[in-house]
């Protein structure tokens, strides 16, 4: 079982910015968790989507209380990973996605939210609303970590909306790249500035943005 494009992307690491352990924003999120635990023994974390739970398990091993959110089709996978790693007391599965996140989730308000993917599969305005909703589930001063597919990456080759403003940008990848990475449907690819403005428009204060060697974009923001 895999999220859209996960299995194929794992075979092409030049755009696979989702490999847990190699992701700069995930490293920063884990460091933030450690810092917060020096002052508060109960650190609450949301990882969305949870996928194979690698990141959620890392947070749990640090002592955090983790909500692993994902689609219903992933529940057995998530529950199995939680049990296999002996983390049933520290990780809770929650049915939900970036675009359809439930109200009043367990564990809120969160100290840390990590959006591992999902924003690219919706138009800019919908993504802004989704981020805004997730921000409301953060504590004041809580950190939001975002990873997103970049416009200045291999994925932009023959991408129809390369020159279109981000507010209207939403198109399929080229047939060759769809076949290579399994990323189907329309996507909105982002520049670093696009992601900065998305977070700003959603009401976050942006602490840091970065573009990876292969052109994907990441950011750290805080709820103020």
NULOZA-788687 format. One record per residue: x negated, y negated, z negated of N, C-alpha, C in turn. Coordinates in steps of 0.1 Angstrom, whole numbers, plus 5000, padded with zeros to 4 digits. Last residue first. Layout:
[rec [X Y Z] [X Y Z] [X Y Z]]
...
// end
This chain:
[rec [4985 4672 4843] [4983 4661 4834] [4997 4656 4830]]
[rec [4970 4702 4852] [4983 4696 4850] [4981 4684 4840]]
[rec [4943 4704 4876] [4948 4704 4862] [4962 4698 4861]]
[rec [4925 4725 4899] [4933 4713 4895] [4938 4715 4881]]
[rec [4903 4736 4923] [4907 4736 4909] [4914 4724 4906]]
[rec [4903 4753 4955] [4904 4741 4947] [4907 4745 4932]]
[rec [4891 4762 4988] [4895 4765 4974] [4896 4752 4966]]
[rec [4891 4776 5021] [4892 4765 5012] [4897 4769 4998]]
[rec [4868 4790 5045] [4880 4790 5037] [4879 4780 5026]]
[rec [4844 4790 5059] [4854 4780 5063] [4867 4781 5055]]
[rec [4823 4805 5052] [4830 4809 5064] [4843 4801 5066]]
[rec [4813 4792 5030] [4804 4793 5042] [4812 4797 5054]]
[rec [4842 4774 5017] [4832 4784 5017] [4823 4784 5030]]
[rec [4847 4743 5003] [4849 4751 5015] [4838 4761 5015]]
[rec [4864 4729 4975] [4852 4734 4981] [4856 4742 4994]]
[rec [4872 4706 4949] [4876 4714 4961] [4863 4718 4967]]
[rec [4883 4697 4916] [4872 4702 4925] [4878 4708 4937]]
[rec [4904 4686 4903] [4891 4685 4897] [4880 4688 4907]]
[rec [4933 4668 4908] [4924 4677 4914] [4910 4675 4908]]
[rec [4963 4669 4892] [4950 4662 4892] [4940 4671 4897]]
[rec [4995 4674 4908] [4983 4679 4900] [4972 4669 4901]]
[rec [5017 4669 4923] [5016 4663 4910] [5004 4667 4902]]
[rec [5018 4675 4949] [5026 4684 4940] [5025 4679 4926]]
[rec [5000 4658 4961] [5014 4656 4964] [5023 4664 4954]]
[rec [4977 4671 4952] [4980 4657 4947] [4995 4654 4949]]
[rec [4978 4695 4966] [4978 4695 4951] [4982 4681 4946]]
[rec [4977 4684 4992] [4988 4693 4988] [4989 4693 4973]]
[rec [4952 4671 4992] [4965 4663 4993] [4977 4671 4989]]
[rec [4935 4693 4991] [4934 4682 4981] [4947 4675 4980]]
[rec [4942 4706 5014] [4945 4712 5001] [4944 4702 4990]]
[rec [4932 4687 5033] [4946 4691 5033] [4950 4697 5019]]
[rec [4905 4687 5027] [4913 4675 5024] [4928 4678 5024]]
[rec [4898 4712 5037] [4896 4709 5023] [4904 4697 5019]]
[rec [4924 4723 5059] [4911 4718 5056] [4910 4715 5041]]
[rec [4944 4753 5064] [4941 4741 5057] [4926 4736 5058]]
[rec [4970 4768 5083] [4956 4768 5079] [4953 4754 5074]]
[rec [4999 4784 5080] [4994 4770 5080] [4980 4771 5075]]
[rec [5013 4809 5101] [5005 4805 5090] [5001 4790 5091]]
[rec [5038 4833 5112] [5032 4820 5112] [5024 4817 5100]]
[rec [5028 4868 5115] [5037 4857 5112] [5030 4844 5113]]
[rec [5000 4887 5101] [5011 4885 5110] [5020 4873 5106]]
[rec [4970 4897 5099] [4977 4886 5094] [4988 4882 5104]]
[rec [4952 4917 5107] [4965 4921 5102] [4973 4910 5096]]
[rec [4927 4912 5118] [4929 4910 5103] [4942 4914 5098]]
[rec [4928 4920 5145] [4916 4922 5137] [4918 4922 5122]]
[rec [4953 4913 5154] [4949 4927 5155] [4937 4929 5145]]
[rec [4951 4885 5150] [4962 4893 5143] [4958 4908 5143]]
[rec [4930 4880 5167] [4928 4878 5153] [4939 4885 5145]]
[rec [4942 4884 5192] [4930 4892 5188] [4928 4891 5173]]
[rec [4964 4866 5192] [4966 4881 5192] [4954 4889 5188]]
[rec [4958 4839 5169] [4957 4845 5182] [4959 4860 5181]]
[rec [4984 4832 5144] [4970 4834 5149] [4970 4839 5163]]
[rec [5013 4811 5147] [5007 4824 5146] [4992 4823 5150]]
[rec [5018 4781 5128] [5018 4789 5140] [5011 4802 5137]]
[rec [5022 4751 5117] [5027 4764 5113] [5028 4772 5125]]
[rec [5021 4718 5108] [5012 4729 5113] [5018 4742 5108]]
[rec [5032 4695 5099] [5039 4703 5110] [5032 4715 5114]]
[rec [5014 4686 5080] [5029 4687 5076] [5037 4694 5087]]
[rec [4990 4686 5093] [4993 4697 5084] [5007 4698 5080]]
[rec [4992 4678 5128] [4991 4674 5114] [4996 4685 5105]]
[rec [4975 4698 5152] [4988 4694 5147] [4986 4689 5132]]
[rec [4953 4711 5163] [4953 4696 5163] [4966 4690 5158]]
[rec [4960 4738 5159] [4947 4732 5154] [4947 4717 5153]]
[rec [4981 4754 5166] [4984 4741 5159] [4971 4735 5153]]
[rec [4973 4778 5178] [4980 4768 5186] [4981 4754 5179]]
[rec [4941 4791 5178] [4953 4788 5169] [4960 4776 5175]]
[rec [4917 4797 5190] [4930 4798 5198] [4942 4797 5189]]
[rec [4904 4801 5159] [4901 4803 5173] [4914 4806 5180]]
[rec [4909 4799 5132] [4914 4788 5141] [4911 4790 5155]]
[rec [4896 4819 5119] [4910 4821 5121] [4916 4810 5130]]
[rec [4870 4812 5114] [4872 4820 5126] [4887 4820 5129]]
[rec [4876 4778 5102] [4871 4792 5100] [4874 4799 5113]]
[rec [4889 4754 5095] [4876 4754 5101] [4869 4768 5098]]
[rec [4912 4760 5081] [4913 4756 5095] [4900 4757 5102]]
[rec [4913 4787 5057] [4908 4775 5062] [4910 4773 5077]]
[rec [4935 4800 5033] [4928 4802 5045] [4925 4788 5052]]
[rec [4928 4795 4998] [4937 4794 5009] [4929 4795 5022]]
[rec [4932 4796 4962] [4924 4800 4974] [4933 4800 4986]]
[rec [4932 4777 4932] [4939 4781 4945] [4929 4785 4955]]
[rec [4940 4774 4899] [4929 4778 4908] [4936 4783 4921]]
[rec [4948 4751 4873] [4953 4759 4885] [4942 4761 4894]]
[rec [4948 4748 4838] [4941 4748 4850] [4948 4756 4861]]
[rec [4964 4725 4814] [4961 4738 4820] [4955 4737 4834]]
[rec [4971 4700 4806] [4957 4704 4805] [4954 4717 4810]]
[rec [5001 4713 4796] [4994 4701 4798] [4980 4703 4796]]
[rec [5005 4747 4808] [5004 4737 4797] [4999 4724 4802]]
[rec [5026 4755 4837] [5013 4753 4831] [5014 4744 4818]]
[rec [5049 4755 4850] [5047 4766 4841] [5033 4766 4834]]
[rec [5048 4734 4867] [5057 4732 4855] [5055 4744 4845]]
[rec [5032 4745 4887] [5026 4735 4877] [5034 4733 4865]]
[rec [5051 4759 4901] [5041 4766 4893] [5034 4757 4883]]
[rec [5064 4738 4914] [5071 4746 4904] [5062 4754 4895]]
[rec [5043 4728 4930] [5050 4719 4920] [5057 4727 4909]]
[rec [5039 4749 4947] [5029 4745 4937] [5034 4737 4926]]
[rec [5064 4748 4961] [5060 4760 4953] [5049 4757 4943]]
[rec [5063 4723 4973] [5073 4726 4963] [5070 4738 4954]]
[rec [5041 4728 4990] [5040 4717 4980] [5051 4720 4969]]
[rec [5052 4748 5006] [5040 4751 4998] [5039 4740 4987]]
[rec [5071 4733 5020] [5075 4745 5011] [5064 4748 5001]]
[rec [5054 4716 5034] [5064 4711 5024] [5069 4722 5014]]
[rec [5039 4734 5050] [5033 4726 5040] [5043 4721 5030]]
[rec [5054 4767 5054] [5051 4754 5059] [5046 4745 5047]]
[rec [5037 4798 5044] [5049 4789 5043] [5045 4775 5048]]
[rec [5014 4812 5041] [5025 4818 5048] [5038 4810 5047]]
[rec [4996 4800 5025] [4994 4798 5040] [5006 4803 5047]]
[rec [5001 4808 4999] [5005 4794 5003] [5005 4793 5018]]
[rec [4990 4834 4996] [5005 4832 4998] [5009 4818 5003]]
[rec [4966 4840 4970] [4970 4838 4984] [4985 4836 4984]]
[rec [4961 4835 4943] [4951 4842 4951] [4953 4841 4966]]
[rec [4963 4813 4920] [4970 4816 4932] [4960 4822 4941]]
[rec [4962 4814 4886] [4954 4817 4898] [4963 4821 4909]]
[rec [4965 4794 4858] [4972 4801 4869] [4963 4802 4880]]
[rec [4961 4791 4823] [4955 4793 4836] [4964 4800 4846]]
[rec [4979 4788 4802] [4966 4781 4802] [4960 4780 4816]]
[rec [5014 4786 4807] [5001 4793 4809] [4990 4783 4807]]
[rec [5042 4785 4784] [5034 4779 4794] [5020 4785 4794]]
[rec [5048 4819 4795] [5047 4805 4798] [5048 4797 4785]]
[rec [5052 4846 4789] [5038 4840 4788] [5037 4826 4790]]
[rec [5077 4853 4813] [5071 4856 4800] [5057 4850 4800]]
[rec [5093 4825 4830] [5086 4838 4830] [5080 4840 4816]]
[rec [5115 4806 4837] [5112 4811 4823] [5105 4824 4823]]
[rec [5124 4817 4870] [5124 4807 4859] [5121 4814 4846]]
[rec [5102 4833 4894] [5113 4832 4885] [5112 4821 4875]]
[rec [5093 4823 4926] [5088 4825 4913] [5100 4824 4903]]
[rec [5089 4826 4956] [5100 4830 4948] [5096 4833 4934]]
[rec [5064 4820 4966] [5075 4813 4972] [5088 4815 4964]]
[rec [5047 4836 4952] [5044 4821 4952] [5057 4814 4956]]
[rec [5068 4860 4935] [5058 4856 4945] [5056 4841 4944]]
[rec [5078 4887 4913] [5078 4873 4918] [5067 4871 4928]]
[rec [5080 4905 4884] [5084 4905 4898] [5085 4891 4903]]
[rec [5053 4911 4863] [5065 4902 4866] [5068 4903 4881]]
[rec [5037 4931 4839] [5041 4929 4853] [5053 4920 4853]]
[rec [5013 4921 4815] [5027 4923 4818] [5030 4921 4833]]
[rec [4985 4931 4796] [4990 4927 4809] [5005 4931 4811]]
[rec [4980 4941 4771] [4975 4928 4774] [4980 4923 4788]]
[rec [4989 4966 4767] [4992 4957 4756] [4988 4942 4760]]
[rec [4979 4980 4788] [4993 4978 4787] [4997 4969 4777]]
[rec [4953 4987 4796] [4956 4973 4793] [4971 4970 4792]]
[rec [4939 5010 4805] [4942 5008 4791] [4946 4994 4787]]
[rec [4936 5014 4831] [4926 5006 4825] [4929 5004 4810]]
[rec [4959 5028 4838] [4946 5035 4840] [4935 5027 4833]]
[rec [4979 5008 4833] [4978 5020 4824] [4964 5027 4826]]
[rec [4973 4990 4854] [4973 4986 4840] [4971 4998 4831]]
[rec [4977 5006 4877] [4963 5000 4874] [4962 4996 4859]]
[rec [5004 5012 4875] [4994 5023 4874] [4980 5018 4871]]
[rec [5016 4987 4877] [5017 4994 4865] [5007 5005 4863]]
[rec [5008 4981 4904] [5003 4973 4893] [5004 4980 4880]]
[rec [5021 5002 4918] [5007 5000 4919] [5001 4992 4907]]
[rec [5048 4997 4911] [5041 5010 4907] [5026 5009 4908]]
[rec [5051 4971 4922] [5052 4973 4908] [5045 4986 4904]]
[rec [5052 4963 4948] [5039 4965 4942] [5039 4969 4928]]
[rec [5078 4958 4955] [5071 4970 4962] [5057 4973 4956]]
[rec [5083 4934 4942] [5088 4947 4936] [5081 4959 4942]]
[rec [5053 4913 4943] [5066 4918 4948] [5070 4931 4942]]
[rec [5039 4900 4912] [5038 4905 4926] [5052 4910 4930]]
[rec [5019 4889 4885] [5031 4887 4893] [5029 4893 4907]]
[rec [5009 4896 4855] [5005 4899 4868] [5018 4899 4877]]
[rec [4999 4878 4828] [5011 4881 4835] [5007 4884 4850]]
[rec [4979 4884 4799] [4980 4882 4814] [4994 4886 4819]]
[rec [4961 4872 4774] [4974 4878 4776] [4978 4874 4791]]
[rec [4926 4878 4771] [4937 4870 4774] [4950 4878 4775]]
[rec [4903 4893 4766] [4912 4891 4755] [4924 4882 4758]]
[rec [4888 4901 4787] [4882 4889 4780] [4891 4886 4767]]
[rec [4904 4920 4798] [4892 4924 4791] [4885 4913 4783]]
[rec [4922 4903 4811] [4926 4911 4799] [4914 4916 4791]]
[rec [4906 4894 4832] [4911 4884 4822] [4915 4892 4809]]
[rec [4902 4918 4846] [4891 4911 4841] [4895 4901 4830]]
[rec [4929 4924 4852] [4922 4933 4843] [4909 4926 4837]]
[rec [4934 4904 4871] [4942 4905 4859] [4935 4913 4848]]
[rec [4916 4912 4892] [4914 4900 4884] [4921 4900 4871]]
[rec [4926 4937 4900] [4912 4936 4895] [4910 4924 4887]]
[rec [4952 4943 4909] [4950 4940 4895] [4936 4938 4891]]
[rec [4959 4945 4935] [4954 4957 4929] [4949 4955 4914]]
[rec [4982 4920 4933] [4976 4929 4942] [4971 4942 4934]]
[rec [4993 4897 4921] [4984 4905 4913] [4976 4915 4922]]
[rec [4994 4865 4938] [4999 4878 4935] [4989 4887 4929]]
[rec [4988 4855 4905] [4998 4857 4915] [4992 4855 4929]]
[rec [4983 4855 4871] [4977 4859 4884] [4987 4862 4894]]
[rec [4983 4836 4843] [4992 4841 4854] [4983 4843 4866]]
[rec [4975 4837 4809] [4971 4836 4823] [4981 4842 4832]]
[rec [4968 4824 4777] [4978 4830 4786] [4975 4827 4800]]
[rec [4950 4830 4748] [4950 4824 4761] [4959 4831 4771]]
[rec [4947 4829 4716] [4957 4834 4725] [4957 4826 4738]]
[rec [4928 4817 4702] [4926 4832 4704] [4936 4837 4713]]
[rec [4912 4788 4709] [4925 4794 4708] [4924 4809 4711]]
[rec [4885 4781 4711] [4894 4773 4704] [4908 4778 4701]]
[rec [4874 4800 4727] [4866 4795 4715] [4874 4787 4706]]
[rec [4891 4804 4748] [4892 4813 4736] [4883 4809 4724]]
[rec [4882 4785 4766] [4895 4783 4758] [4896 4792 4746]]
[rec [4859 4798 4777] [4858 4785 4769] [4871 4783 4761]]
[rec [4871 4820 4789] [4861 4822 4778] [4860 4809 4770]]
[rec [4886 4807 4809] [4892 4816 4799] [4883 4818 4787]]
[rec [4866 4795 4824] [4875 4787 4817] [4883 4795 4806]]
[rec [4855 4818 4835] [4847 4810 4826] [4856 4801 4818]]
[rec [4876 4826 4852] [4872 4835 4841] [4863 4827 4831]]
[rec [4876 4804 4869] [4888 4807 4861] [4884 4816 4849]]
[rec [4851 4807 4882] [4854 4795 4874] [4866 4797 4865]]
[rec [4856 4831 4896] [4846 4830 4886] [4848 4818 4876]]
[rec [4877 4822 4913] [4880 4832 4903] [4869 4833 4892]]
[rec [4863 4804 4928] [4873 4799 4920] [4877 4809 4909]]
[rec [4844 4821 4941] [4840 4811 4933] [4851 4806 4923]]
[rec [4844 4856 4944] [4852 4844 4947] [4848 4833 4937]]
[rec [4835 4880 4940] [4827 4872 4949] [4834 4859 4951]]
[rec [4853 4891 4922] [4840 4891 4918] [4831 4883 4927]]
[rec [4875 4901 4947] [4874 4898 4933] [4859 4900 4929]]
[rec [4879 4889 4978] [4872 4899 4971] [4869 4895 4957]]
[rec [4890 4869 4993] [4898 4874 4982] [4891 4886 4974]]
[rec [4880 4860 5016] [4876 4853 5004] [4883 4858 4992]]
[rec [4871 4873 5043] [4878 4879 5032] [4873 4871 5019]]
[rec [4858 4866 5065] [4869 4857 5061] [4877 4863 5049]]
[rec [4837 4884 5065] [4834 4870 5068] [4846 4861 5066]]
[rec [4845 4910 5060] [4843 4901 5049] [4839 4887 5052]]
[rec [4864 4930 5071] [4858 4919 5078] [4855 4908 5068]]
[rec [4878 4948 5056] [4868 4954 5065] [4860 4943 5073]]
[rec [4896 4934 5043] [4886 4940 5035] [4875 4946 5044]]
[rec [4915 4928 5063] [4906 4918 5059] [4894 4924 5050]]
[rec [4929 4952 5064] [4921 4948 5075] [4911 4938 5071]]
[rec [4942 4952 5039] [4933 4963 5042] [4924 4959 5054]]
[rec [4956 4926 5039] [4946 4930 5029] [4936 4940 5034]]
[rec [4977 4920 5056] [4964 4917 5060] [4953 4921 5051]]
[rec [5000 4918 5031] [4998 4915 5045] [4984 4911 5048]]
[rec [4990 4943 5007] [4996 4930 5011] [4993 4927 5025]]
[rec [4995 4978 5008] [4986 4966 5009] [4995 4954 5012]]
[rec [4992 5012 5000] [5000 5000 5000] [4991 4988 5000]]
// end
